Amino acid sequence: MTVRPILHHGNAADVLPLRVSARSVDMVYLDPPFLTQRAWSGPAGSFSDTWSWGEAAQQDLEAFDQSRRGSSDVLRSLFGSQPPALAFAAAMGRLIGACHRTLRPTGTLWLHCDDHAAHIFRLLCDIVFGPARFWGTAIWHRSAGANHTTRSFVRVHDTILVYLRTGAALHRLREKAGGTPMTCDGVDGRRLDVFFDDRLGRSSTERTGYPTQKPVALLSRMIAIASMPGDTVLDACCGSGTTLLAADNMGRKAIGVDRSADAIRVARSRFSTPSTFQPDLFGEVMA
């Protein structure tokens, strides 16, 4: 039987501790909300990226502080005067912590972000992983350049922050990077510093109609760097399922989680011959 990707519907911060074993994943790709304070929609579905302070945000902050003592003081001191940013940081802290738990010692986190909240993500990853485990960045040239005859500028790139679970990851991936020298947990290696120029054309047959969809070629490049055939790849905000499709095509096991029912529906539709059942990482059978 062909093992097809596992999909879970729900908030990954809640789902992962229950459904994915600790230290069982080789690569996490995370393309979370960016604090744009807007709702995103397309022909195939929608999701919300709006944030406000309330009881749920308070619970997120308390839960993050329980796992990383003192984190709430740091976040309150920086974002206390910006309730949406504080709510966002608390939720993303929980999410990154849940992803960290799933990674093997040789695993890596690839966190996709833009300039709306890159500073928040870097802070949260430093809290969860430790600053010394920052491996480097990948830059994705996502669209054509601006028209320089105008007075305005447009955003043409995103950044992927990459963190090592431990120095064992640096050792495993020592042939995959060629940046400046670094040391992590006593292991010597080189930082990651790469540029991707893969785009999803307006008429591409890959397009699903789901907003913020990424090209398969982009995810394939990251998966090739971060994993090997037979490894397990987790996408904790899987959207339309591009990561899962790329991982499956490359002989990796894949797990996807998303809180949007539209996303889960679209991701499932991209696998034309799904298996009738799928064992998850706890050995249970998933319908």
Contacts in CASP RR format, 6 or more apart in sequence:
PFRMAT RR
TARGET T0000
AUTHOR 0000-0000-0000
METHOD contacts of the structure
MODEL  1
MTVRPILHHGNAADVLPLRVSARSVDMVYLDPPFLTQRAWSGPAGSFSDT
WSWGEAAQQDLEAFDQSRRGSSDVLRSLFGSQPPALAFAAAMGRLIGACH
RTLRPTGTLWLHCDDHAAHIFRLLCDIVFGPARFWGTAIWHRSAGANHTT
RSFVRVHDTILVYLRTGAALHRLREKAGGTPMTCDGVDGRRLDVFFDDRL
GRSSTERTGYPTQKPVALLSRMIAIASMPGDTVLDACCGSGTTLLAADNM
GRKAIGVDRSADAIRVARSRFSTPSTFQPDLFGEVMA
1 275 0 8 1.000
2 273 0 8 1.000
2 275 0 8 1.000
3 253 0 8 1.000
3 275 0 8 1.000
3 278 0 8 1.000
4 248 0 8 1.000
4 271 0 8 1.000
4 274 0 8 1.000
4 275 0 8 1.000
4 278 0 8 1.000
5 241 0 8 1.000
5 244 0 8 1.000
5 247 0 8 1.000
5 248 0 8 1.000
5 253 0 8 1.000
5 254 0 8 1.000
5 255 0 8 1.000
5 256 0 8 1.000
5 267 0 8 1.000
5 271 0 8 1.000
6 254 0 8 1.000
6 255 0 8 1.000
6 256 0 8 1.000
6 278 0 8 1.000
6 280 0 8 1.000
6 286 0 8 1.000
7 238 0 8 1.000
7 244 0 8 1.000
7 255 0 8 1.000
7 256 0 8 1.000
7 257 0 8 1.000
7 258 0 8 1.000
7 264 0 8 1.000
7 267 0 8 1.000
7 268 0 8 1.000
8 15 0 8 1.000
8 19 0 8 1.000
8 255 0 8 1.000
8 256 0 8 1.000
8 257 0 8 1.000
9 257 0 8 1.000
9 258 0 8 1.000
9 259 0 8 1.000
9 261 0 8 1.000
9 264 0 8 1.000
10 257 0 8 1.000
10 258 0 8 1.000
10 259 0 8 1.000
11 259 0 8 1.000
12 95 0 8 1.000
12 98 0 8 1.000
12 99 0 8 1.000
12 236 0 8 1.000
12 237 0 8 1.000
12 257 0 8 1.000
12 258 0 8 1.000
12 259 0 8 1.000
13 60 0 8 1.000
13 63 0 8 1.000
13 91 0 8 1.000
13 94 0 8 1.000
13 95 0 8 1.000
13 97 0 8 1.000
13 98 0 8 1.000
15 257 0 8 1.000
16 98 0 8 1.000
16 99 0 8 1.000
16 101 0 8 1.000
16 102 0 8 1.000
16 236 0 8 1.000
16 257 0 8 1.000
17 98 0 8 1.000
17 101 0 8 1.000
19 280 0 8 1.000
19 281 0 8 1.000
19 282 0 8 1.000
20 102 0 8 1.000
20 234 0 8 1.000
20 255 0 8 1.000
20 280 0 8 1.000
20 281 0 8 1.000
21 102 0 8 1.000
21 281 0 8 1.000
21 282 0 8 1.000
22 101 0 8 1.000
22 102 0 8 1.000
23 101 0 8 1.000
23 102 0 8 1.000
23 103 0 8 1.000
23 104 0 8 1.000
23 105 0 8 1.000
24 102 0 8 1.000
24 104 0 8 1.000
24 232 0 8 1.000
24 281 0 8 1.000
25 102 0 8 1.000
25 103 0 8 1.000
25 104 0 8 1.000
25 107 0 8 1.000
25 232 0 8 1.000
25 233 0 8 1.000
25 234 0 8 1.000
25 255 0 8 1.000
26 103 0 8 1.000
26 104 0 8 1.000
26 106 0 8 1.000
26 107 0 8 1.000
26 108 0 8 1.000
26 226 0 8 1.000
26 227 0 8 1.000
26 228 0 8 1.000
26 231 0 8 1.000
26 232 0 8 1.000
26 233 0 8 1.000
26 252 0 8 1.000
27 107 0 8 1.000
27 108 0 8 1.000
27 110 0 8 1.000
27 222 0 8 1.000
27 223 0 8 1.000
27 226 0 8 1.000
27 227 0 8 1.000
27 231 0 8 1.000
27 232 0 8 1.000
27 233 0 8 1.000
27 234 0 8 1.000
28 99 0 8 1.000
28 102 0 8 1.000
28 103 0 8 1.000
28 107 0 8 1.000
28 108 0 8 1.000
28 109 0 8 1.000
28 110 0 8 1.000
28 233 0 8 1.000
28 234 0 8 1.000
28 235 0 8 1.000
28 236 0 8 1.000
29 110 0 8 1.000
29 112 0 8 1.000
29 219 0 8 1.000
29 222 0 8 1.000
29 223 0 8 1.000
29 233 0 8 1.000
29 234 0 8 1.000
29 235 0 8 1.000
29 243 0 8 1.000
30 95 0 8 1.000
30 96 0 8 1.000
30 99 0 8 1.000
30 109 0 8 1.000
30 110 0 8 1.000
30 111 0 8 1.000
30 112 0 8 1.000
30 235 0 8 1.000
30 236 0 8 1.000
30 237 0 8 1.000
31 112 0 8 1.000
31 212 0 8 1.000
31 214 0 8 1.000
31 235 0 8 1.000
31 237 0 8 1.000
31 239 0 8 1.000
31 243 0 8 1.000
32 92 0 8 1.000
32 95 0 8 1.000
32 111 0 8 1.000
32 112 0 8 1.000
32 113 0 8 1.000
32 236 0 8 1.000
32 237 0 8 1.000
33 47 0 8 1.000
33 49 0 8 1.000
33 51 0 8 1.000
33 88 0 8 1.000
33 92 0 8 1.000
33 237 0 8 1.000
34 49 0 8 1.000
34 113 0 8 1.000
34 114 0 8 1.000
34 116 0 8 1.000
34 117 0 8 1.000
35 49 0 8 1.000
35 51 0 8 1.000
35 84 0 8 1.000
35 85 0 8 1.000
35 88 0 8 1.000
35 116 0 8 1.000
35 117 0 8 1.000
35 120 0 8 1.000
36 49 0 8 1.000
36 116 0 8 1.000
37 49 0 8 1.000
37 50 0 8 1.000
37 51 0 8 1.000
37 84 0 8 1.000
38 49 0 8 1.000
38 50 0 8 1.000
39 46 0 8 1.000
39 47 0 8 1.000
39 48 0 8 1.000
39 49 0 8 1.000
39 50 0 8 1.000
40 46 0 8 1.000
40 47 0 8 1.000
40 48 0 8 1.000
40 49 0 8 1.000
40 211 0 8 1.000
40 212 0 8 1.000
41 211 0 8 1.000
42 209 0 8 1.000
42 210 0 8 1.000
42 211 0 8 1.000
43 209 0 8 1.000
44 208 0 8 1.000
44 209 0 8 1.000
44 210 0 8 1.000
44 240 0 8 1.000
44 262 0 8 1.000
44 266 0 8 1.000
45 209 0 8 1.000
45 210 0 8 1.000
45 211 0 8 1.000
45 260 0 8 1.000
45 262 0 8 1.000
45 263 0 8 1.000
45 266 0 8 1.000
46 211 0 8 1.000
46 260 0 8 1.000
46 262 0 8 1.000
47 211 0 8 1.000
47 239 0 8 1.000
47 259 0 8 1.000
47 260 0 8 1.000
47 262 0 8 1.000
47 263 0 8 1.000
50 84 0 8 1.000
51 57 0 8 1.000
51 84 0 8 1.000
51 85 0 8 1.000
51 87 0 8 1.000
51 88 0 8 1.000
51 91 0 8 1.000
52 83 0 8 1.000
52 84 0 8 1.000
52 87 0 8 1.000
53 83 0 8 1.000
53 84 0 8 1.000
53 86 0 8 1.000
53 87 0 8 1.000
54 87 0 8 1.000
57 83 0 8 1.000
57 86 0 8 1.000
57 87 0 8 1.000
57 90 0 8 1.000
57 91 0 8 1.000
58 90 0 8 1.000
60 87 0 8 1.000
60 90 0 8 1.000
60 91 0 8 1.000
60 93 0 8 1.000
60 94 0 8 1.000
61 72 0 8 1.000
61 75 0 8 1.000
61 76 0 8 1.000
61 86 0 8 1.000
61 90 0 8 1.000
62 72 0 8 1.000
63 94 0 8 1.000
64 71 0 8 1.000
64 72 0 8 1.000
64 75 0 8 1.000
64 90 0 8 1.000
64 93 0 8 1.000
64 94 0 8 1.000
64 97 0 8 1.000
65 71 0 8 1.000
65 72 0 8 1.000
67 94 0 8 1.000
67 97 0 8 1.000
68 97 0 8 1.000
68 127 0 8 1.000
68 128 0 8 1.000
71 93 0 8 1.000
71 127 0 8 1.000
72 90 0 8 1.000
74 123 0 8 1.000
74 127 0 8 1.000
75 86 0 8 1.000
75 89 0 8 1.000
75 90 0 8 1.000
76 86 0 8 1.000
78 89 0 8 1.000
78 123 0 8 1.000
79 85 0 8 1.000
79 86 0 8 1.000
79 89 0 8 1.000
79 120 0 8 1.000
80 86 0 8 1.000
85 117 0 8 1.000
85 120 0 8 1.000
88 117 0 8 1.000
88 120 0 8 1.000
89 120 0 8 1.000
89 123 0 8 1.000
89 124 0 8 1.000
92 117 0 8 1.000
92 120 0 8 1.000
92 121 0 8 1.000
92 124 0 8 1.000
93 124 0 8 1.000
93 127 0 8 1.000
93 128 0 8 1.000
95 236 0 8 1.000
95 237 0 8 1.000
96 109 0 8 1.000
96 111 0 8 1.000
96 121 0 8 1.000
96 124 0 8 1.000
96 125 0 8 1.000
96 128 0 8 1.000
97 128 0 8 1.000
98 236 0 8 1.000
99 109 0 8 1.000
99 234 0 8 1.000
99 236 0 8 1.000
100 109 0 8 1.000
100 128 0 8 1.000
100 129 0 8 1.000
100 165 0 8 1.000
102 234 0 8 1.000
103 109 0 8 1.000
103 165 0 8 1.000
104 165 0 8 1.000
105 165 0 8 1.000
105 166 0 8 1.000
105 167 0 8 1.000
105 168 0 8 1.000
105 169 0 8 1.000
106 165 0 8 1.000
106 166 0 8 1.000
106 168 0 8 1.000
106 169 0 8 1.000
106 171 0 8 1.000
106 172 0 8 1.000
107 164 0 8 1.000
107 165 0 8 1.000
107 169 0 8 1.000
107 172 0 8 1.000
107 226 0 8 1.000
108 135 0 8 1.000
108 162 0 8 1.000
108 163 0 8 1.000
108 164 0 8 1.000
108 165 0 8 1.000
108 169 0 8 1.000
108 173 0 8 1.000
108 226 0 8 1.000
109 125 0 8 1.000
109 129 0 8 1.000
109 161 0 8 1.000
109 162 0 8 1.000
109 163 0 8 1.000
109 165 0 8 1.000
110 138 0 8 1.000
110 160 0 8 1.000
110 161 0 8 1.000
110 162 0 8 1.000
110 222 0 8 1.000
110 226 0 8 1.000
111 121 0 8 1.000
111 125 0 8 1.000
111 160 0 8 1.000
111 161 0 8 1.000
111 162 0 8 1.000
111 163 0 8 1.000
112 140 0 8 1.000
112 158 0 8 1.000
112 159 0 8 1.000
112 160 0 8 1.000
112 214 0 8 1.000
113 121 0 8 1.000
113 158 0 8 1.000
113 159 0 8 1.000
113 160 0 8 1.000
113 161 0 8 1.000
114 155 0 8 1.000
114 158 0 8 1.000
114 159 0 8 1.000
115 155 0 8 1.000
118 159 0 8 1.000
118 161 0 8 1.000
121 161 0 8 1.000
122 134 0 8 1.000
122 161 0 8 1.000
125 134 0 8 1.000
125 161 0 8 1.000
125 163 0 8 1.000
126 134 0 8 1.000
129 163 0 8 1.000
129 164 0 8 1.000
129 165 0 8 1.000
130 163 0 8 1.000
132 183 0 8 1.000
132 184 0 8 1.000
132 185 0 8 1.000
133 163 0 8 1.000
133 164 0 8 1.000
133 165 0 8 1.000
133 166 0 8 1.000
133 167 0 8 1.000
133 184 0 8 1.000
133 185 0 8 1.000
134 161 0 8 1.000
134 162 0 8 1.000
134 163 0 8 1.000
134 164 0 8 1.000
135 162 0 8 1.000
135 163 0 8 1.000
135 164 0 8 1.000
135 169 0 8 1.000
135 170 0 8 1.000
135 177 0 8 1.000
135 182 0 8 1.000
135 184 0 8 1.000
135 191 0 8 1.000
135 192 0 8 1.000
136 161 0 8 1.000
136 162 0 8 1.000
136 191 0 8 1.000
136 192 0 8 1.000
136 193 0 8 1.000
137 159 0 8 1.000
137 160 0 8 1.000
137 161 0 8 1.000
137 162 0 8 1.000
137 192 0 8 1.000
137 193 0 8 1.000
138 159 0 8 1.000
138 160 0 8 1.000
138 162 0 8 1.000
138 192 0 8 1.000
138 194 0 8 1.000
138 195 0 8 1.000
138 196 0 8 1.000
138 222 0 8 1.000
139 157 0 8 1.000
139 158 0 8 1.000
139 159 0 8 1.000
139 160 0 8 1.000
139 194 0 8 1.000
139 195 0 8 1.000
139 196 0 8 1.000
140 157 0 8 1.000
140 158 0 8 1.000
140 159 0 8 1.000
140 160 0 8 1.000
140 196 0 8 1.000
140 197 0 8 1.000
140 198 0 8 1.000
140 218 0 8 1.000
141 156 0 8 1.000
141 157 0 8 1.000
141 195 0 8 1.000
141 196 0 8 1.000
141 197 0 8 1.000
141 199 0 8 1.000
142 156 0 8 1.000
142 157 0 8 1.000
142 158 0 8 1.000
142 199 0 8 1.000
143 154 0 8 1.000
143 155 0 8 1.000
143 156 0 8 1.000
143 199 0 8 1.000
144 156 0 8 1.000
145 154 0 8 1.000
145 156 0 8 1.000
146 152 0 8 1.000
146 153 0 8 1.000
146 154 0 8 1.000
146 156 0 8 1.000
160 222 0 8 1.000
162 192 0 8 1.000
162 226 0 8 1.000
164 170 0 8 1.000
164 184 0 8 1.000
166 184 0 8 1.000
166 185 0 8 1.000
167 184 0 8 1.000
167 185 0 8 1.000
167 186 0 8 1.000
167 187 0 8 1.000
168 185 0 8 1.000
168 187 0 8 1.000
169 184 0 8 1.000
170 182 0 8 1.000
170 184 0 8 1.000
170 185 0 8 1.000
170 187 0 8 1.000
170 188 0 8 1.000
170 189 0 8 1.000
171 187 0 8 1.000
171 189 0 8 1.000
173 225 0 8 1.000
173 226 0 8 1.000
174 189 0 8 1.000
174 190 0 8 1.000
176 192 0 8 1.000
176 225 0 8 1.000
176 226 0 8 1.000
177 189 0 8 1.000
177 190 0 8 1.000
177 191 0 8 1.000
177 192 0 8 1.000
177 193 0 8 1.000
177 194 0 8 1.000
177 225 0 8 1.000
178 190 0 8 1.000
178 191 0 8 1.000
178 192 0 8 1.000
178 193 0 8 1.000
179 190 0 8 1.000
179 191 0 8 1.000
179 192 0 8 1.000
179 193 0 8 1.000
180 190 0 8 1.000
180 191 0 8 1.000
180 193 0 8 1.000
181 188 0 8 1.000
181 189 0 8 1.000
181 190 0 8 1.000
181 191 0 8 1.000
182 188 0 8 1.000
182 189 0 8 1.000
182 190 0 8 1.000
182 191 0 8 1.000
183 189 0 8 1.000
192 225 0 8 1.000
194 221 0 8 1.000
194 225 0 8 1.000
196 218 0 8 1.000
196 221 0 8 1.000
196 222 0 8 1.000
198 215 0 8 1.000
198 217 0 8 1.000
198 218 0 8 1.000
198 221 0 8 1.000
199 215 0 8 1.000
200 206 0 8 1.000
200 207 0 8 1.000
200 213 0 8 1.000
200 214 0 8 1.000
200 215 0 8 1.000
201 207 0 8 1.000
204 215 0 8 1.000
206 213 0 8 1.000
206 215 0 8 1.000
206 216 0 8 1.000
206 242 0 8 1.000
207 213 0 8 1.000
208 240 0 8 1.000
208 266 0 8 1.000
208 269 0 8 1.000
208 270 0 8 1.000
209 240 0 8 1.000
209 266 0 8 1.000
210 239 0 8 1.000
210 240 0 8 1.000
210 262 0 8 1.000
210 263 0 8 1.000
210 266 0 8 1.000
212 239 0 8 1.000
213 239 0 8 1.000
213 240 0 8 1.000
213 242 0 8 1.000
214 242 0 8 1.000
214 243 0 8 1.000
215 242 0 8 1.000
216 242 0 8 1.000
216 245 0 8 1.000
216 246 0 8 1.000
216 249 0 8 1.000
219 242 0 8 1.000
219 243 0 8 1.000
219 245 0 8 1.000
219 246 0 8 1.000
219 247 0 8 1.000
220 246 0 8 1.000
220 249 0 8 1.000
220 250 0 8 1.000
223 233 0 8 1.000
223 243 0 8 1.000
223 246 0 8 1.000
223 247 0 8 1.000
223 250 0 8 1.000
223 252 0 8 1.000
224 250 0 8 1.000
226 233 0 8 1.000
227 233 0 8 1.000
227 247 0 8 1.000
227 252 0 8 1.000
229 250 0 8 1.000
229 251 0 8 1.000
229 252 0 8 1.000
230 251 0 8 1.000
230 252 0 8 1.000
230 253 0 8 1.000
231 252 0 8 1.000
231 253 0 8 1.000
232 252 0 8 1.000
232 253 0 8 1.000
232 254 0 8 1.000
232 255 0 8 1.000
232 281 0 8 1.000
233 243 0 8 1.000
233 244 0 8 1.000
233 247 0 8 1.000
233 252 0 8 1.000
233 253 0 8 1.000
233 254 0 8 1.000
233 255 0 8 1.000
234 254 0 8 1.000
234 255 0 8 1.000
234 256 0 8 1.000
234 257 0 8 1.000
235 241 0 8 1.000
235 243 0 8 1.000
235 244 0 8 1.000
235 254 0 8 1.000
235 255 0 8 1.000
235 256 0 8 1.000
235 257 0 8 1.000
236 256 0 8 1.000
236 257 0 8 1.000
237 257 0 8 1.000
237 258 0 8 1.000
238 244 0 8 1.000
238 256 0 8 1.000
238 257 0 8 1.000
238 258 0 8 1.000
238 263 0 8 1.000
238 267 0 8 1.000
239 258 0 8 1.000
239 260 0 8 1.000
239 263 0 8 1.000
239 266 0 8 1.000
239 267 0 8 1.000
240 263 0 8 1.000
240 266 0 8 1.000
240 267 0 8 1.000
240 270 0 8 1.000
241 256 0 8 1.000
241 263 0 8 1.000
241 266 0 8 1.000
241 267 0 8 1.000
241 270 0 8 1.000
243 254 0 8 1.000
243 256 0 8 1.000
244 254 0 8 1.000
244 255 0 8 1.000
244 256 0 8 1.000
244 267 0 8 1.000
244 270 0 8 1.000
244 271 0 8 1.000
245 270 0 8 1.000
245 271 0 8 1.000
247 253 0 8 1.000
247 254 0 8 1.000
248 254 0 8 1.000
248 271 0 8 1.000
255 281 0 8 1.000
256 267 0 8 1.000
258 264 0 8 1.000
258 267 0 8 1.000
268 274 0 8 1.000
277 285 0 8 1.000
277 286 0 8 1.000
277 287 0 8 1.000
278 285 0 8 1.000
278 286 0 8 1.000
279 285 0 8 1.000
279 286 0 8 1.000
280 286 0 8 1.000
END
